[in-house]
Amino acid sequence: MTDLPPPPPPPRAGTERLAEVGKAFLGLAPGAGVNVIELAGGAGVCVVQTGRGGGKVYVAPDRTALFVPSAMDFDTGLATFLAGARTPARRFEDGP
């Protein structure tokens, strides 16, 4: 019998709240496909829309967010986010 690795831990409540902010920013319908990546050092989360034409939203613990198009790679978007770039609040209210 092969030993299986343990299942991943359930998302923390804060992570789930930040993921909801990212999903709302992307304007996704309930049940739409996303991947949520918890950022190191408590920096927040990245919500990645799956499928063509999607984008990524990096969400900080203070609920500010940075949207980047799918053409931008994860590490470049993360570096920009960690450097303090954010999508203006007005843009966030209007959707991407």
C-alpha positions in Angstrom: 0.0 0.0 0.0 1.3 3.4 -0.9 1.3 6.2 1.7 -0.5 9.2 0.5 0.5 12.7 1.5 -1.8 14.4 3.9 -4.6 16.5 2.5 -3.8 20.3 2.3 -5.0 22.3 5.3 -8.4 24.0 4.9 -8.2 27.7 3.9 -8.0 30.0 6.8 -11.0 32.3 7.4 -8.9 35.4 6.4 -7.8 33.7 3.2 -11.4 32.9 2.3 -12.4 36.5 2.9 -9.6 37.8 0.7 -10.4 35.3 -2.0 -14.0 36.6 -2.0 -12.7 40.1 -2.6 -10.7 38.8 -5.6 -13.6 36.9 -7.0 -15.9 40.0 -6.7 -13.2 42.1 -8.5 -13.1 39.7 -11.3 -16.9 39.7 -11.5 -17.2 36.0 -11.6 -20.4 34.1 -11.4 -20.9 31.7 -8.4 -19.0 28.5 -9.1 -16.7 30.0 -11.7 -13.3 28.3 -11.8 -10.5 30.0 -9.8 -7.3 29.0 -8.1 -6.5 30.8 -4.8 -2.8 31.0 -3.9 -1.9 32.1 -0.4 1.0 34.5 -0.6 4.1 34.0 1.6 4.6 36.1 4.7 0.9 36.9 5.1 1.0 39.2 2.1 -2.5 38.2 1.0 -3.8 36.0 -1.7 -3.7 35.8 -5.5 -7.0 34.8 -7.2 -6.4 33.3 -10.6 -9.3 33.0 -13.0 -9.0 29.7 -14.9 -9.7 29.6 -18.6 -8.9 31.8 -21.4 -9.0 35.6 -21.0 -8.8 35.5 -17.3 -6.6 37.5 -15.1 -5.1 37.6 -11.7 -6.1 39.7 -8.7 -3.6 40.0 -5.8 -5.5 41.0 -2.6 -3.7 42.4 0.4 -4.9 41.9 4.0 -6.3 45.4 4.0 -8.5 44.3 1.0 -6.7 46.6 -1.5 -6.1 44.8 -4.8 -4.0 44.7 -7.9 -5.5 43.3 -11.1 -3.1 42.0 -13.7 -4.0 40.5 -17.1 -3.4 36.9 -17.8 -0.5 37.8 -20.1 1.5 38.9 -17.1 3.3 36.1 -15.3 2.7 35.4 -11.6 6.2 36.5 -10.4 6.1 39.8 -12.2 2.6 40.5 -10.9 3.6 39.5 -7.4 6.7 41.8 -7.5 4.5 44.7 -8.6 2.0 44.0 -5.9 4.6 43.7 -3.2 6.1 47.0 -4.3 2.8 48.6 -3.4 1.0 48.9 -6.8 -2.8 48.7 -6.5 -5.7 49.1 -8.9 -7.4 52.4 -8.1 -10.5 51.9 -5.8 -12.8 53.5 -8.4 -11.7 50.9 -11.0 -12.3 48.2 -8.4 -15.9 49.4 -7.9 -16.6 49.5 -11.6 -15.1 46.0 -12.2 -12.1 45.1 -14.4 
